[in-house]
Amino acid sequence: MRPIHIVCLCLGAFLSLNLGAADFSEDVVNTAMASTFRVEAVGHGSGTGFAINNDGHVVTNYHVVEGADKFLVMFVKGRLAVITDAFLVAKRPEKDLAILRCNFPFKVTAFPLVSRAATGGQVVMAVGFPGVLDDRFKDSWKSGLTATGKKNEFSLNDEALNYFTPATFAGSVGKEMTIDSGFGGDFRAIAHDAKISEGNSGGPLIDLDGRLVGVNVGGSRSRGSKIDYAYSIHASEVIDLCKTFSIPVTVATSRPSSAGSADSSQTLLIAAVVGLSLVTFLMVLRKPREALVDGISRLTRPGSNAHTPTPMPATPRSGRMILRGRDLEGHSFKLEFDAETLRRSGGRLIVGRKRNLCQLHLPHDSVSRQHAALLFTNGSLCIEDRNSGNGTILNGKILNLGSPPAPLKSGDRIKLGEVELMFDVLV
């Protein structure tokens, strides 16, 4: 095969991956997280709920509230939490749906509900409180609450804040189907691969515009495989329940934002030219991916330009630092380093799966060979993504290749693929 043929094939792949790629905006993710709450059925367990209007109505699964007489909804804003009583005002067991009502202590943005059918391949995101991530905090979070003096309001330490903060996992729709609810009926369902586990029950499944397409209810694991499939109750079932009980909601009928659609043929042409230039450049490099990421990182770093080399930043004089956490299956990881390690590495440490390409080895299938970089710049330890396959997320914010390095402070939460880590400075 001639080089030009390789270039054309690579260009086709490049355009299909990058023009078709979809990403949730920071505003959509933050709004969804702020409007998703932990719901506790006292004496029976907990799940997830979310706001459907500004009148205090919170949707969850019926199996979350079944059998309980007292309900709590937990709100968080910054490092403050409010735990308030709620009342069951509507239920439809055969659809595994229930609606609570309480007083919202903070302003929230209600989810619009999508009535149209979900389409195969549509990008979605599950928001909620997966139980597998709660194991670390289930026995200690209450000790992290400090009463502020206001009714039902508490300030949170790091562990309690993690307990009150929902997790987000993106995926795509497989197809619509009908599922037995287990309560003498069935419901219209969406099968998707956004990760959920026990505790996500009752949480929202949203589209790229932050609209509700489904209510997460459960999942299954295929035999002999690690592939998980999740199921959500279609939002149309929630719309019907709200109509029955005269509960106000906003219904959306338009299609979701398309994933990476081009605005004009001119956009496509520009993308093609840029893509061809990049592919040609990559073909002549010995280590193309690493070199490209290094180049973009150096060009976009504050104070650097294409003609003047960036001086090596000073490293902190003392102090040990650590990244520690777990993956979704509960496996623990700990990456410890210090100022001397940073100095020997030129002020930058690479975190990734490939041991011989990284200073900090994170052996997990969801982590890229070179996933992220830690660097000391402008007096702070910072983190940046290295064009990883599954993304780098800092405190819920997605870090994109080419963005300025994001400063780190003790207690920050970092997600590399499916591994969630907490950064700490050790004294």
MOLIN-V329804 format. One record per residue. PSI is psi in whole degrees, 0 to 359 (999 if undefined). Layout:
# MOLIN-V329804
psi = [PSI:PSI]
This chain:
# MOLIN-V329804
psi = [133:155:322:327:320:318:315:317:316:321:318:316:318:312:319:323:317:325:335:356:144:148:138:133:157:321:318:314:313:320:316:318:321:340:13:133:153:132:129:125:103:124:357:355:189:164:211:150:170:157:135:353:184:13:7:12:131:123:142:185:149:323:346:323:354:129:352:153:344:136:143:141:132:118:149:141:114:238:24:144:146:126:114:151:149:162:142:118:346:145:152:85:321:343:1:45:146:154:126:162:137:179:123:119:338:161:127:161:116:146:126:147:130:125:338:164:144:147:147:133:352:136:132:166:132:133:134:200:77:128:330:335:353:346:321:333:354:333:352:347:326:327:349:5:133:120:137:349:340:151:125:14:140:148:154:138:184:317:317:321:318:321:326:350:123:156:154:134:126:157:201:156:137:300:170:151:179:133:139:126:339:0:38:28:189:171:157:126:158:124:131:174:21:130:130:160:180:129:333:347:127:358:163:146:119:161:185:339:4:20:150:123:341:168:117:134:334:188:180:157:128:148:135:18:160:7:123:139:131:156:142:143:127:142:335:331:325:319:315:318:318:323:319:321:13:44:124:135:163:125:130:135:350:162:152:164:135:152:101:26:141:149:333:170:334:320:317:319:316:316:321:317:313:317:317:320:316:315:318:318:318:327:337:1:146:318:80:310:314:319:319:314:318:317:313:318:317:324:328:355:136:134:358:160:179:346:334:120:142:125:147:128:153:148:159:147:331:176:136:145:155:144:122:147:201:161:185:338:7:5:135:148:143:121:111:139:171:184:323:321:317:316:315:335:15:23:12:135:132:133:130:179:329:110:316:358:0:154:332:109:123:90:88:140:332:351:134:163:313:100:312:166:138:128:149:112:145:35:6:150:129:167:145:151:150:48:44:155:322:6:157:128:127:114:41:355:128:129:121:150:130:346:153:147:139:127:147:144:160:132:353:145:129:131:119:104:239:7:123:124:155:135:134:148:123:134:999]
